[in-house]
């Protein structure tokens, strides 16, 4: 449960204080962490000691101590140095390792609880009973964030995010799959949208500059009770998926900012196809030439302002009007009319959604 790196850091710290060399091995004599490589020579003695009834003994001037986790032997600890010092430091190191085992087990139990909570695998009564046993506050303002780095087969950012975004003991950082890191963040009463964006940026910074360009963070809405955390997770997951389709340029995507994209994402494909047939009469926006598509997108970007659009496209106003008239004849929609512009914009988003879903099937 405890990583070898944590074991090594613990031994290095104890040696720096006590000047006593330490080594941790598993019950089969495999070295996990050490401050003196010579400990490898004690491997056979460690295996023999592990099978003996003794809890500690001295072998060739080296202290051997068994470390237990609820009566189950987990490690063999070696302490080498002055006999009295080695005995005292060895006992202190064993005590520290036992406390680490307890702490990691508690975190593991909480991690399992949070995973099941996010995935809606718990009954309401189980949520409150287990939360009470694990000392997790049931009524607190929380938001779920999801970090995903495209191109990563394995989730390599978990520990990085935990070190940066998990400073508060009431926050939880976990993963339910290999692609994403999930952060369940507890908020103070006064923290709002600005604070959520700041936290998202903080999580983004955990992936490192080399991977940041491929990273995206999404988050749901704040919930007041523990039982509703799964709702915030589902919202964050939807924000991540909708963002891939309609907001590719964004690295931080809030569920509350999805707008009409959230509605389109939930439409059945047959209904989308029927809508496109009715709007474009069997045609598709893909059939438009690039000049027309650039004109349409720029016109929408400028809130249907003809003068500003023509200025940014470096064309005469009459040229833009001609293009819009041509589009109207082709589709029956006049983008200068608000209702027609809305219909056309939705149609473009529906087509984008359909293409994304088709690619997902392959």
N, C-alpha and C positions, 0 to 999 in steps of 0.2 A: 504493500500500500504506500509506504514511504519511498519516494524516488531516491535513487543512488546519489543524485546531486545534493538533495537535502541532507542525507546521511553524511556525505563528504563535508559539506559546509558546517554541520554540527561538530564533527570531529576536529576540523581545522580550528574552529572557535575555541573548543575545549583545550586543545593543545596550546594555542596561543596564550591562554590564561594559566594553565597548569604546567606546561612544558613536559607533559607525559604523553608518549605516543599511544595512539588508539587505533583499533581495527575492528570493523564489523563484518562478520561472515554469516551466511545462512546456515541452516542446520546440516547441509551437505558439505560444508567446508568451502563454499564458493565465496571469494572475497567480494564484498559490495562497496566498501569504502575503507581507506586506510591513510595513516600519516607516516607509516614505515613499511616499505615493500617487503622487508624481511619477514613479515607476518605470514607470507606464503609458505614458509618453511614449517609452520605449525599446523598445516592442513590435516595431516593424519591424526595429530593430537586433538584437534578440534572435533573431528568426526567421532573419535573415541569418547571425548568428554560429552558430546551431545547424547550419546547412548547411555551415559552413566547417570546414577540417581543424584549426583552432587549438583548443587546450584552454582558453586564456585570452587575453584581450586587454583593452585600455582603449578605451572609447568615450565621448567627451565627458567625460572625467575620471572615468568610472565603470568599476569593475572588472567584467568579465564572466568567469565561471568555469563550466565544464561539470562536472556531477556525474554520475559513472558508477556503474552497478551491474553488476559483472562485464562490463565493456567495453560495456555498453548504456547510452546516455545517458538519464538519467531527468529531470534538472532543469537549469535555467540559473540560476546564482546571481549576483545583482548586489550589489556593495558600493560604497557612495558615501561619500566623506569625504576626509580627507588621503590623498594617493596612497600613501605608505608604509604608513600604518595600514590603509587600505582593502585593500591587497594582502595584508597579513599576516592581518587579521581574516577576509577573504574565503576565504583558504586554510584557516584554522581552521574556518570555518563549513562549507566544502565537506567537510572531513574528518569533521566531526560528522554531516552529512547522510548520508555514506556509511556511517558506523557505525550510524545509525538504520535505514538500508535493510537492512543485514545483520541487525540485531536483529529487525526486523519480519518479515523473510523467515523467520528461524528460528522465530519464534512462529507464523507461518502454517503452516510445515511441521509443527510440533508440534500445531497446532490440527487440521489434516487427519488426522494420525495418531490423535489422541484421538477424533475423530468416527467414524472407521472402526473404532476399537477398541470404542467404545460400541455400534455397530450390528452388530458381529460380522462385519465385512467383511474381516478379516485372518486368514491362516493362522497357526498357532501359531509356526512358524519365522519368519514375517515380523514378528510382534509383537516377538520378542526381538532380531532383527537391526536393525529400525528403531529400537527403543528404545535400543539401544546407540549407534547413529549420532547420535541426538538427545540423548544423555546423560540419558536418563530411567531412573531406578532401577526395575529389574524386580521386586524384592522389597521391598515397603513396604506398610504398612497404609493402605488407602484406602477412602473411602466416597463414593458418588455422591449428590448433592443435586439436586433439580429445583425450580426456581421457576417458577410460572405465575401470571399476572395475568389474571383473567377480563375479557372485554370488550376486551382489547388485540388489535388485528389484527396489529400488528408488535411485535417484541420490542424495546422501548425501554430495557430495564433492563440490557442486557449490559455496557455500560461502567460503569454504576453498581455492579453486582455485582463487576466486576473490580477496581474501586478500593477496595471495602470488604472483600471476602472473598478476594481474590487476593494477599494480602500476601506469602505464601511463594512462592518461585520454583518449588517443587515442586508447586504447586496449578495446576489448569487450569480455566478458565472458557470455555465455548463454547456453541453452540446448534446443534441438528440440525433445528429447524423455527422458524417465526416466532412461536410462542406461548410457548416456554419457554426458560429459561436453565439450563444444566447446570453444576454445580460438582463437579469431581473433587478431593476434599480429602484430603491426606495427613495421617495422624494420628500422634502420638507414641505409643510403647508403652503409656503409662499412661492415655491418654485413652479414656473410655468413654461411656455413654449420656448422662450429664450434659453432657459436652463437645459431643456431637452436637446436643443440643437448643439449646445456647448458639450453636453455629455456624448452626443453622437460623434462630434469632431474628436473628442478625447479617445473614444473607442477606435476611430479610424487611425489615430496616431500609433496604435499598438501594432499595426501590421508592418511598419517600417516603410521608409521612403521608396524602396525598390518594388514593393507590392501595392503601394497605396493607390496607384492609378487604376488597378483592377479591383479595388475594394468598394463595397457598398454597405451602408448601414441604414436599416429601416427601423421604424418604431411605431407602436400602436398608441392608443389613447390611455390616459391615466385611469386606474381603477382604485377603488377605495377599500376593497376587501380581497382577501387571499383567494377566495373561491373564483374571483373574476379575472385572475391573472391569465388563465388560459384564453380568455377573450382578447386581451391585449396582445398575446402571442399570435393568435390567428390574424389579428389586424396587422401586426408587423410582418407576418408571412405574406399576407395579401399585398401589402405595400411593396414588398420586395419583388413579387411577381409582376404586379402592375407597373412598377418602375422599369423593369426590363423591357416592357413593351412601349410605354409612352414617354418615359423620362430617362432615356439612356444617358443623358449628359449629367444627371444628378448623382452625387455620391451619398447624399443624405436624403432619405425619403420618409416623410411622415404620412401616416394613414390619413390624417385630417386634411392633407393637401392633395389627395388623389383626384378629387373632383369627379367629373363624369367618367374618367377612366375606370373608376371603381365599379360603376354600373355596367359599363360595356364588358368588363372582365367576367361578369357573372351571367352574360347572355349566352343562351345555347347557340351553337354554330348554325343549325338549320334556320333559326330565326334571323341570324346575321346575313346569311346568304339570300334569304327572301327580301330583306331590307335593301341590300345592295342591288338586287335585280330591279326592284321597284324604283330606286333612285336613279340608277345609271342605265336602265333599260338593257340589261345584259352586258354592258360594258364594265370596265374596271378603271379606277384611277391610275392603275399601272399603264393603261393605254395612252395616257396623256404624255406629250413630249416633255422633256426636261425643262424647257423654257416656261411652259404652262404651269408645271408643278412649282417651280421657283417663284413665279408670280403669285400663285395661290398662297403659298406659305408666307411670303413676305407681306402680302395683303392682310393675312390674319395676324401676323406679328405686330402690324401697325394699326390694329383695331379698326380695319376697314377704311382707313384714311387714304384716299386716292392720291392726294398731293404728296404726302410723306412717303408712300410706297413708290411712286414714280421717281422721287428724288433719290431714294436709296438704291433703286434699280438702274439709275442713270438713264432713264428713258423719258420721253415727253409724256405729259399727262394724257394726251389724246391716244398715244400708243397703248398705254395701260387700259384706257377705256375700250379701245378696240379689242384687246385681248379678253377683257371681261365680257364684252358683247359676244365674242366668238364662243367663249365658254358657256354663256347662257343659251346660245342656239344649240350647242351640243348636248347640254344636260337639262336644260329647262330651268336652271337655277341661276338667279342673279345675285352674285356675292355682295353687291352693294345694298341688298335688302337683308336686314338683320335675320329674319326668319329663314331665308334661303341659305344665308351664310352659316347659321347654326346647323341646319340639315346637312350641308356639305361637309362641315368640320366633323360632325359625328360620323358621317359616312367614311371619311378618310381614316378616322380612328378605328372604326369597325373593321375596315380592310386590313389595317395594320395588326389588329388583334387576331383576325382569321389567319393571316400569314404566319404569325408567331405560333398559333396553336397547331397549324399544319406541320411546321418544322419540329415541334415537340413530339409529334407522333412518330417521326422517323428516328 
